[in-house]
Amino acid sequence: MSTFQIILSLYLLGALFVVCMWFDALLRDSAASRADSRSWLVLLVGTLIWPLAVPASLFELVWKSQASRALLSTRKRPRHYPLYRNNEDM
């Protein structure tokens, strides 16, 4: 099995797990009608969008993390930090 096939299998397994949890939540929800087509439409759209939303969210988190690290590395630090030896000095 190639690396791509392993990653794809794990990704699809995760998608199946999430869909099963959403389906279970839909069936347990007493306020949602099982005959209502909107409930099933939300489940279907959520299933289709999930594979796109997770990588986009991960990319955004990584991008923000790298941007914040770059910002912190370019900031000038103050020369003197207040140092407290114990709680009495505060």
C-alpha positions, 0 to 999 in steps of 0.5 A: 500500500502506498503512502497516499492510499494509507492517508486516504484510507485514514481520512475516509475512516475519519469522515465515516466516523464523523458522519456516523456521529452526526447520523446518531445525533440526528436520530437522537434529537427529539426536536428534529423530525426524521421525515423532514427533508431539511434534516437529511439535507444538512446531514448530506451537505455536512458530509460533502463539505467536511472533507473540504473544511478540515484541511482548510481549517488546518491550513488556517491554523498553521498559517496563523501559527507561523504568522504569529511566530514571525511577528513575535520574533521581530518584536523588540523586547523591553530591556527590564522585566519586573521581577518578583522574588516572592508574593510579598514583593507584589 
